[in-house]
Amino acid sequence: MVPLDKLAQITERFEYLEAKLNAGAPPSEIAKISREYSDLKPVVEQIQSYRTALDDLAEAEGWLTDPEMRSLAEEELPQLKSRIPEMEQALRVALLPKDAADARPAILEIRPGTGGDEASLFAADLLRMYQRYAERMGWRFEILEEQFSDLGGIKEVTVHVQGEGVFARLKYESGVHRVQRVPETEAQGRIHTSAATVAVLPEAEDVDIDIPTTDIRIDTMRSSGAGGQHVNTTDSAVRITHLPTGMIVTSSEKSQHRNREIAMQVLRARLFELERERIDNERSADRRAQVGSGDRSERIRTYNFPQGRMTDHRINLTLYSLGQIMGGDLGDIIDALQSDDQARKLAEAGV
């Protein structure tokens, strides 16, 4: 059973925050209080439902001593008792520590891995898959930087995804995605294996990462649009080098000012993720769980086109609906990954 005193503390904290918001909290505190209030609200609603179920059970058990109500109590008690374990489990999940970045927008980066041109084409397929998933979710999907290969594949793409619960859903996509299929350029009809790497980073705010101007070098470069040498070039492309880490970020949109914003946004997200990984490694140096770890060196999923099969290796999930999945139907996969992640966290917490 979940300790009732702990539930009382959470409810009291929620009521305190609610009172502060209603009384008009100082402008400097509103954002922080509102965020904590929003985080606690679904937990408190779960607590209230749990308490109501306990009260209903106690009331029905009290009817057993009343001759007129006994038959009704015996009829309702099995159903009431069966609800308690389910509600306790839901409450344990609600009480699990939240990833503070879950509610944030995300920076999505896709790069081809082994496999040459076929890897670049697969990277483009993954980009379309995520774009269609974002459309299903009602998210904003903005391509910040995109470099194409000669055959129409992608050398590298960076995307800004905004909406409700973006990072909470997309973070499970970080890793190596492997594809098995017959390339269009393959005359012999042989199946090739190639791969693409996906990185999902929570968007960082200015208060998260302070980047001194002395830590970066900003270079402007010539960039040109489609059309090659006959198109006028300008010094609009921007390359930012983070000197302490050697990390390099580029952006080549038309506006040099916008390019600086984009490059700094991506750099901030990458540094923020490095810091998150460092803290996570310190907390659990010997943990090797793949789900939620963001370890992009691990092969997480295989897309087998001849068999119409997708296999997620982290949870041994196989679905024979590859067409729908590539069309952006990722809901079942991400739901399964989230459930597995919750189960692992509950086991680690010993509840």
ABEGO torsion letter per residue (X at the ends): XBBAAAAAAAAAAAAAAAAAAAAGBBAAAAAAAAAAAAAAAAAAAAAAAAAAAAAAAAAAAAAAABAAAAAAAAAAAAAAAAAAAAAAAAAAAAABBBBAAAABBBBBBBBBBBGEAAAAAAAAAAAAAAAAAAAAAGBBBBBABBBBBAAGBBABBBBBBBEBGAAAAAAAABEBBBBBBBBAABAAGBBBBBBBBBBBBBBBBAAABBBBAAABBBBBBBBBBBGEAABBBBBABBBBBBAAAGBBBBBABABAAAAAAAAAAAAAAAAAAAAAAAAAAAABAABABABGAGBAABBABBBBAAAGBBBBAAAGBBBBAAAAAAAGBAAAAAAAAAAAAAAAAAAAAGX
